[in-house]
Amino acid sequence: MMQTRKCGDCGYDLMGIAATGRCPECGRRYDVATGHGTDARTRPWLERYFRTAACLALAVLVLACAGLFSLASAHPTGVLLGGLAVVAVVLLAAAYNFQSDRQDAKAEDEANR
């Protein structure tokens, strides 16, 4: 499989120019040998925000389980409120993970400029 050599920022084709340097189009640093600054190092959204997506999936699962358990419970309101409390904590974790991942992505992007 042929390795692509495109700028990870603007998509400029880096074939035929130096293996390291700055993109002539946007000025982003790149190194073809390590993949830094090229599309080889660009991670898909789900990979970058996997922890956030996992927290959101967990929140949906907890809410669904709380709803099902409330149907069979003698105290359905208590079960639902407990489930909502757990969901609130998991959603806070998702928000923290999302913000942390965005800061990491921004720092990585700044390092490549």
N, C-alpha and C positions, 0 to 999 in steps of 0.2 A: 504494500500500500504506500502510495506516495504521500509524503508529509506536506501539508499545506503550509505556506509561508505568507500569511496575511496578518496585517496589523490587528491586534485584539481590540483596538479602540474604533478605528474608522473602516477597517476592512481592506485597506490599500494592499495590493499585491506586492510582496517584498522580494519576489523572485528576480534574480539578476542584479541585486545590489548586495552590499556587504552583509555578512552573517550577523553582525552586531552593529548597533548604532541607534539612530533616531529615524522614525518614520518620516519620509519626506512630505507626507500629506498633513499629519496632525502633530508631529513632534514627539510622540510617545517613544520611550526607550524600548528596544527589543533585543533579544538574543535568541537566535534560531536554535543554537545548541541546547539551551536549557528550556526553551519555549516561553521564557518571560516576555510579556508584551505581544505575543502572537496569539492567533486564534487557537493554538494548541493548548494554551493555558486558560482559556476562557471557560468558566464552569457554567453549566446550565443552571437555571433558576432553582430547580428542585434540589440539586446537589448543594448549592450555596445555602439555601434556606431549609435544609432537611430537618434541623431541630425544630424550627418554627412549624413546619408542616406536621411533624410528628406530634407536637404539643396540641395543635388544632385537632388532629385526628383523635388523640386521647380525650380531649374535651368532649367531642361528639360522642365517643364511646361511653364515657362516664355518664353523660346526660341521657343517652339511650338506656343504659342499664338502670339508672335511677328511675326513669319513667316506667320501665318494665317491673322493677321491684315494687314501685308504689302501687301498681295494680293488684299485687298479691299481698300487700301489707295491711295491717290493721290501722296503721297511722301513715297514710299516703303523703300527707303534707310534710311530715318530718323527714321522710325518705327523700322527697323532692328537694326540700330545703338543704339537706345534707349534700345531695348531689350537686345542687347549684353552688354551694360553698366550695366544693372540690373543683368544679368547673371554673369558678372565678380564680382560684389559685393557679390552675393550669393555664388559663388565658393570660394571667400576669406573666407566667414563665414564658409563654409564647411571645408576648410583646417584648420582654427583655431579650430573648434570643434573637428576635427579628432586628431589634435595634443594634445589638452586639454584632450580628452578621453584616448589617449595613455599614457599621463603622469599620469592620475588618476589610470589607470590599473597598471602601473609600480609601483606607490606608494603603491597601495593595495597589490601587489605581494611582495614588499619588506617588508611591515608590517607583512606579514604572514610567512616570512622566519625567 
